[in-house]
Amino acid sequence: MMRHLPVNVFRVVLALSSAHLLVCCFDSEDVSLEHEVHPPSYDVEVMEGKLLQLKVSGEGPMCNPSWLHNGRAVSKTRCKVSYGELMCPAVSRSDAGRYDLWSGDGTAHGQNRLKFTAFVRVLQDTERVVLEPEARNAAPQEVEPIVHRYRERLWDDCFCSGVTGRCAMAPNLYRARITYNLSKAESVRKLLATFDAAPSNYLKIPGLVFGNLITAYGGYLRFPVTEECYADRSKPCIVVDHKRYTNRAIGFFLPRQHDQRQVQVLMTESSWSLLAPAQRNEYEDDPASPALSKFVFMSMLSNIDAMYIRGSYRTRGDGNQLSVDVASRHDGGLGVVTTVERCDCHEGYAGFSCERCDKNYLRTYESVNENGVCVSLAEVWESSKNKYGVNGREQFGRG
């Protein structure tokens, strides 16, 4: 699986499963990764200023292969793209993220399929790991914990619901998929004030269908494109609104080059837009709206009120399904998940990103944190007694 990967400071290839590999490279080395079997996902780490090379072979015939970086086509002026191979010289921090190779199988009715995924982290020189002298000569089983500590140190963009800044990649998670038959969606005519000048027709999918989608981060959302979405790309194809903040919504705009019935959207902030009154020009690459931060995006994923698909479907065929990738402890054969954070939550918080309150705790929004804070029921009771008088008699009268 790994052809040639010399490393000066140290060399570690950690086989976490048949579909997941962690590669750490430092010093004067570029990174070259060659994959010859079925499409797993990889974690690849390369020093800033070095060469990144991703190569896929042995996948059978590939028709019109295309490389995507964070859900968008890789710039051919930035990287050299050839058949099943991507080479990006002198990478910078902006080159970090998810790389996907999509290709058809050459048949008349073949659809594009995901052939390869790599999650690339670009490291500065200050982020290298310096092993202690005794660790350099240690047995492999003694070196492994050092690699794990290093790996956790690298997770520097924690969401954690604003509760803490300490997190690492959640281990032992596998990709699962939630599907929803769009023939069950409610047809509504709605004015979404952030961008609609007049009411538009939407298919509404309640947020309860998906629940908490924190673990969808880094996966894909898929749905069939409506005629209305094809015809007018100045408005988003799909809109997600917030459960608590009714004036907050995000949307996905169909790229002007997209010409297929199905579309899949990478569930990261780079593929979505924070909706604003300004409308998008369909000939612009970027939506005319404020930048969407990771914090706001993940806050949306954990507080979805509803999803809205603009337009309607002419038929009610089996293909009219919406699906979203999430993480699960069960290995269903869809690959390993490496994009979910595991936060070092304070007492009273639960969930991968501290997005839930633990048992015997209650969320209150009387705080600076827009996601609220979790307060113990005992504290709530004591606060109520102080506010309304001992045992509440001053508030409710004496018996």
C-alpha positions as CSV (number, residue, x, y, z in Angstrom):
1,M,0.0,0.0,0.0
2,M,2.9,2.4,0.7
3,R,5.6,2.4,-1.9
4,H,8.2,4.8,-0.8
5,L,8.1,7.3,2.0
6,P,11.6,8.2,3.5
7,V,11.6,10.4,6.6
8,N,14.7,11.9,8.2
9,V,13.6,12.6,11.8
10,F,11.5,9.5,12.3
11,R,9.3,7.1,10.3
12,V,6.0,5.8,11.6
13,V,3.2,4.1,9.6
14,L,0.3,3.4,12.0
15,A,-2.2,0.9,10.6
16,L,-5.3,1.7,12.5
17,S,-7.5,-0.3,10.2
18,S,-7.6,-1.6,6.7
19,A,-9.0,1.7,5.5
20,H,-7.1,4.3,7.5
21,L,-3.5,5.3,7.6
22,L,-1.7,8.0,9.5
23,V,1.5,9.3,7.9
24,C,3.8,11.7,9.7
25,C,6.7,13.3,7.7
26,F,9.1,16.0,8.7
27,D,12.4,17.7,7.9
28,S,13.5,17.8,4.2
29,E,11.1,15.3,2.9
30,D,8.2,15.7,0.5
31,V,5.2,13.4,0.8
32,S,4.2,10.8,-1.8
33,L,1.3,8.5,-1.2
34,E,0.3,5.7,-3.6
35,H,-2.8,3.7,-3.2
36,E,-3.5,0.5,-5.2
37,V,-6.6,-1.1,-3.7
38,H,-10.1,0.0,-2.7
39,P,-10.9,3.5,-1.7
40,P,-10.0,4.0,2.0
41,S,-9.5,7.4,3.6
42,Y,-6.0,8.6,4.7
43,D,-4.6,11.1,7.1
44,V,-1.5,12.7,5.4
45,E,0.7,15.3,7.1
46,V,3.3,17.2,5.1
47,M,5.7,20.1,6.0
48,E,4.9,23.5,4.6
49,G,6.9,24.3,1.4
50,K,7.3,20.6,0.5
51,L,5.7,18.5,-2.3
52,L,2.4,16.7,-1.9
53,Q,1.8,13.8,-4.3
54,L,-1.4,11.7,-4.2
55,K,-1.5,8.8,-6.7
56,V,-4.2,6.2,-7.3
57,S,-3.7,3.0,-9.4
58,G,-5.3,-0.4,-9.7
59,E,-8.8,1.0,-9.6
60,G,-9.8,-0.3,-13.0
61,P,-11.0,2.1,-15.8
62,M,-11.6,5.7,-14.9
63,C,-13.6,8.0,-17.0
64,N,-13.1,11.8,-16.7
65,P,-11.4,11.6,-13.3
66,S,-11.5,14.8,-11.3
67,W,-9.8,15.9,-8.1
68,L,-11.7,18.0,-5.5
69,H,-10.2,20.0,-2.6
70,N,-12.7,20.7,0.1
71,G,-15.6,20.0,-2.3
72,R,-14.3,22.3,-5.1
73,A,-12.3,21.5,-8.2
74,V,-8.5,21.6,-7.7
75,S,-7.0,24.6,-9.4
76,K,-4.8,23.4,-12.3
77,T,-2.7,26.5,-12.0
78,R,-1.9,25.5,-8.4
79,C,-1.4,21.7,-8.8
80,K,-0.5,19.4,-11.6
81,V,-3.4,17.0,-12.3
82,S,-3.1,13.9,-14.4
83,Y,-4.8,10.6,-14.7
84,G,-5.3,9.4,-11.1
85,E,-2.4,11.6,-9.8
86,L,-2.2,14.9,-8.1
87,M,1.0,16.9,-7.5
88,C,1.1,20.1,-5.5
89,P,4.6,21.7,-5.1
90,A,5.6,23.9,-2.2
91,V,2.3,23.4,-0.3
92,S,1.1,26.2,2.1
93,R,-1.5,26.1,4.9
94,S,-4.3,27.0,2.5
95,D,-3.6,23.6,0.8
96,A,-4.7,21.7,3.9
97,G,-8.1,19.9,3.9
98,R,-9.9,17.1,2.2
99,Y,-8.9,15.7,-1.3
100,D,-11.2,13.4,-3.2
101,L,-10.8,11.7,-6.5
102,W,-14.0,11.1,-8.4
103,S,-14.4,9.1,-11.6
104,G,-16.9,7.4,-13.8
105,D,-16.5,3.7,-14.9
106,G,-16.8,4.4,-18.6
107,T,-20.2,2.7,-19.0
108,A,-23.2,4.5,-20.7
109,H,-25.1,4.7,-17.4
110,G,-22.2,4.9,-15.0
111,Q,-22.2,7.5,-12.3
112,N,-19.2,9.2,-10.8
113,R,-17.9,7.3,-7.8
114,L,-15.5,8.2,-5.0
115,K,-12.2,6.5,-5.7
116,F,-9.9,8.0,-3.0
117,T,-10.0,10.4,-0.1
118,A,-7.1,12.0,1.8
119,F,-7.2,14.4,4.7
120,V,-4.1,16.6,4.4
121,R,-2.7,18.6,7.2
122,V,0.1,21.1,6.4
123,L,2.5,21.6,9.3
124,Q,4.8,24.5,10.1
125,D,8.3,23.8,11.2
126,T,7.4,24.7,14.8
127,E,4.9,21.8,14.9
128,R,7.4,19.0,14.4
129,V,7.9,16.4,17.1
130,V,11.3,16.1,18.7
131,L,11.8,12.7,20.2
132,E,13.8,12.4,23.4
133,P,17.1,10.4,22.9
134,E,15.8,7.4,24.7
135,A,12.6,7.4,22.6
136,R,14.6,7.4,19.3
137,N,16.1,4.0,20.1
138,A,13.0,2.7,21.9
139,A,11.1,-0.4,20.8
140,P,8.1,0.2,18.5
141,Q,5.6,-0.4,21.3
142,E,7.2,2.4,23.3
143,V,7.2,4.8,20.4
144,E,3.4,4.4,19.7
145,P,2.1,6.5,22.6
146,I,4.4,9.4,21.5
147,V,2.8,9.4,18.1
148,H,-0.7,9.5,19.7
149,R,0.2,12.4,21.9
150,Y,1.6,14.2,18.8
151,R,-1.5,13.5,16.9
152,E,-3.8,14.9,19.5
153,R,-1.6,18.1,19.8
154,L,-2.2,18.8,16.1
155,W,-6.0,19.2,16.5
156,D,-5.9,23.0,16.9
157,D,-9.3,24.0,15.4
158,C,-11.6,22.7,18.1
159,F,-15.3,23.6,18.0
160,C,-16.3,22.0,21.4
161,S,-19.4,24.2,21.5
162,G,-17.2,27.0,22.9
163,V,-16.8,25.1,26.2
164,T,-13.2,24.2,25.8
165,G,-10.3,24.4,23.4
166,R,-8.9,20.9,24.1
167,C,-9.8,18.2,21.6
168,A,-8.4,15.3,19.5
169,M,-9.7,13.1,16.7
170,A,-12.4,10.8,18.0
171,P,-11.1,7.2,17.5
172,N,-12.9,4.0,16.5
173,L,-15.6,5.7,14.4
174,Y,-17.1,4.4,11.1
175,R,-19.1,6.0,8.4
176,A,-22.9,5.4,8.5
177,R,-25.6,7.0,6.4
178,I,-29.0,8.5,7.2
179,T,-31.5,8.5,4.3
180,Y,-34.8,10.3,3.9
181,N,-37.4,9.7,1.2
182,L,-38.2,13.1,-0.3
183,S,-41.7,12.1,-1.3
184,K,-42.5,12.4,2.4
185,A,-41.3,16.0,2.5
186,E,-43.8,18.8,3.1
187,S,-44.4,21.2,0.2
188,V,-44.3,24.8,1.5
189,R,-44.3,28.2,0.0
190,K,-42.0,30.3,2.2
191,L,-40.3,33.6,2.3
192,L,-36.8,33.3,3.6
193,A,-36.0,36.9,4.3
194,T,-32.3,36.5,4.0
195,F,-32.3,36.2,0.2
196,D,-35.9,35.8,-1.2
197,A,-37.6,38.8,-2.6
198,A,-40.8,36.8,-2.9
199,P,-42.0,33.5,-1.5
200,S,-40.6,30.4,-3.2
201,N,-41.6,26.8,-3.2
202,Y,-39.6,24.5,-1.0
203,L,-39.6,20.9,0.2
204,K,-39.3,20.9,4.0
205,I,-37.5,18.2,5.9
206,P,-37.9,18.5,9.7
207,G,-34.7,18.6,11.8
208,L,-36.0,15.8,13.9
209,V,-35.4,13.5,10.9
210,F,-31.6,13.9,11.4
211,G,-31.3,15.0,15.0
212,N,-27.8,16.1,16.1
213,L,-25.5,16.1,13.0
214,I,-22.2,17.0,14.7
215,T,-20.7,13.8,13.4
216,A,-21.7,14.7,9.8
217,Y,-18.8,17.1,9.7
218,G,-16.4,16.1,6.9
219,G,-18.9,13.7,5.3
220,Y,-21.3,14.3,2.4
221,L,-24.9,15.3,2.0
222,R,-26.5,14.0,-1.2
223,F,-29.8,14.9,-2.9
224,P,-31.3,15.2,-6.5
225,V,-31.2,18.6,-8.0
226,T,-34.6,20.2,-8.8
227,E,-35.4,22.0,-12.0
228,E,-35.8,25.3,-10.1
229,C,-32.2,24.9,-8.7
230,Y,-30.8,24.2,-12.2
231,A,-32.6,27.2,-13.7
232,D,-31.7,29.8,-11.0
233,R,-28.3,29.4,-9.4
234,S,-28.3,32.8,-7.7
235,K,-30.3,31.3,-4.9
236,P,-29.3,28.3,-2.7
237,C,-30.4,24.8,-3.7
238,I,-30.8,23.8,0.0
239,V,-31.2,25.9,3.1
240,V,-30.7,24.9,6.7
241,D,-32.0,27.1,9.5
242,H,-31.1,27.2,13.2
243,K,-33.4,25.9,15.9
244,R,-32.8,28.7,18.3
245,Y,-31.6,31.7,16.2
246,T,-34.4,32.1,13.7
247,N,-32.5,34.7,11.7
248,R,-29.6,32.4,11.1
249,A,-29.4,30.1,8.1
250,I,-26.8,28.6,5.8
251,G,-27.2,27.5,2.2
252,F,-25.6,25.6,-0.6
253,F,-25.4,27.1,-4.1
254,L,-25.2,24.8,-7.1
255,P,-21.9,25.4,-8.9
256,R,-22.4,26.8,-12.4
257,Q,-20.4,23.8,-13.9
258,H,-22.6,21.2,-12.3
259,D,-24.7,19.3,-14.9
260,Q,-25.7,16.1,-13.2
261,R,-29.0,15.1,-11.6
262,Q,-27.4,14.2,-8.2
263,V,-25.3,16.6,-6.2
264,Q,-23.2,15.8,-3.1
265,V,-22.1,18.6,-0.8
266,L,-19.1,18.3,1.5
267,M,-20.2,19.0,5.1
268,T,-17.6,21.6,6.0
269,E,-17.9,25.3,6.2
270,S,-16.0,25.8,2.9
271,S,-18.9,24.3,0.9
272,W,-21.7,26.4,2.5
273,S,-22.6,30.0,2.8
274,L,-23.9,32.1,5.6
275,L,-27.0,33.6,4.0
276,A,-27.3,37.3,3.9
277,P,-29.6,39.8,2.1
278,A,-27.2,40.3,-0.8
279,Q,-28.0,37.9,-3.7
280,R,-25.4,35.8,-5.4
281,N,-24.3,36.4,-8.9
282,E,-24.4,33.0,-10.7
283,Y,-21.2,33.9,-12.7
284,E,-19.2,34.4,-9.5
285,D,-17.2,31.6,-8.0
286,D,-18.0,32.7,-4.4
287,P,-21.3,33.6,-3.0
288,A,-21.9,37.3,-2.1
289,S,-22.3,36.7,1.6
290,P,-20.2,36.8,4.8
291,A,-17.7,34.0,5.3
292,L,-19.0,31.1,7.3
293,S,-16.9,30.1,10.2
294,K,-16.4,26.6,11.5
295,F,-17.9,27.5,14.8
296,V,-21.2,28.8,13.3
297,F,-21.3,25.8,10.9
298,M,-21.0,23.2,13.6
299,S,-23.4,25.1,15.8
300,M,-25.9,24.8,12.9
301,L,-25.2,21.0,12.7
302,S,-26.1,20.5,16.3
303,N,-29.2,22.8,16.2
304,I,-31.0,22.1,12.9
305,D,-34.6,23.2,12.9
306,A,-35.3,22.2,9.3
307,M,-33.8,21.7,5.8
308,Y,-35.4,23.3,2.8
309,I,-34.8,22.1,-0.8
310,R,-35.8,24.8,-3.3
311,G,-38.4,23.7,-5.9
312,S,-40.1,20.3,-6.3
313,Y,-39.7,17.0,-8.1
314,R,-41.7,16.0,-11.1
315,T,-41.8,12.4,-10.2
316,R,-41.8,10.4,-7.0
317,G,-39.2,7.8,-8.0
318,D,-37.0,5.8,-5.7
319,G,-34.1,8.1,-6.6
320,N,-35.6,11.0,-4.8
321,Q,-33.7,10.5,-1.6
322,L,-31.6,12.8,0.6
323,S,-28.8,11.1,2.5
324,V,-26.1,12.4,4.9
325,D,-23.0,10.7,6.2
326,V,-22.6,10.5,10.0
327,A,-20.3,8.6,12.3
328,S,-21.1,5.4,14.1
329,R,-19.4,2.9,16.4
330,H,-20.6,0.1,14.1
331,D,-18.5,-0.7,11.0
332,G,-20.9,-0.9,8.1
333,G,-18.2,-1.1,5.4
334,L,-18.4,2.6,4.4
335,G,-14.9,3.4,5.8
336,V,-13.3,5.0,8.8
337,V,-14.3,8.5,10.0
338,T,-11.3,10.8,10.8
339,T,-13.1,14.2,10.9
340,V,-15.0,14.0,14.2
341,E,-13.5,15.8,17.2
342,R,-13.5,14.4,20.8
343,C,-13.5,17.2,23.3
344,D,-12.2,17.3,26.8
345,C,-15.5,18.5,28.1
346,H,-16.0,20.1,31.5
347,E,-18.2,18.5,34.1
348,G,-21.9,18.7,33.1
349,Y,-21.3,18.4,29.4
350,A,-21.7,15.4,27.1
351,G,-21.4,14.5,23.4
352,F,-18.3,14.5,21.1
353,S,-18.3,18.4,21.0
354,C,-19.8,19.1,24.4
355,E,-23.0,19.9,22.5
356,R,-25.3,18.2,25.1
357,C,-25.8,18.6,28.8
358,D,-25.0,15.6,30.9
359,K,-27.6,13.8,33.2
360,N,-28.9,16.0,36.0
361,Y,-27.7,19.2,34.2
362,L,-29.9,21.8,32.4
363,R,-28.9,24.3,29.7
364,T,-29.3,27.9,30.3
365,Y,-28.8,30.7,27.8
366,E,-28.1,33.5,30.3
367,S,-24.4,33.5,29.4
368,V,-21.9,35.0,27.0
369,N,-21.7,31.6,25.1
370,E,-24.4,31.7,22.5
371,N,-24.7,27.9,22.8
372,G,-25.6,28.4,26.5
373,V,-24.0,26.7,29.5
374,C,-24.9,23.5,31.4
375,V,-25.9,24.1,35.0
376,S,-26.6,21.4,37.6
377,L,-30.2,21.0,38.6
378,A,-29.1,21.5,42.2
379,E,-27.7,24.9,41.3
380,V,-30.8,25.8,39.4
381,W,-32.9,24.9,42.5
382,E,-30.7,27.0,44.8
383,S,-30.8,29.9,42.4
384,S,-34.6,29.7,42.2
385,K,-34.8,29.7,46.0
386,N,-32.6,32.7,46.3
387,K,-34.6,34.5,43.6
388,Y,-38.1,33.8,44.9
389,G,-37.3,33.5,48.6
390,V,-36.8,30.4,50.8
391,N,-39.0,27.5,49.5
392,G,-40.7,30.0,47.2
393,R,-43.1,31.2,49.8
394,E,-42.6,34.9,49.1
395,Q,-43.4,34.3,45.5
396,F,-46.4,32.0,45.8
397,G,-47.8,33.0,49.2
398,R,-47.8,31.2,52.4
399,G,-50.0,28.1,52.9
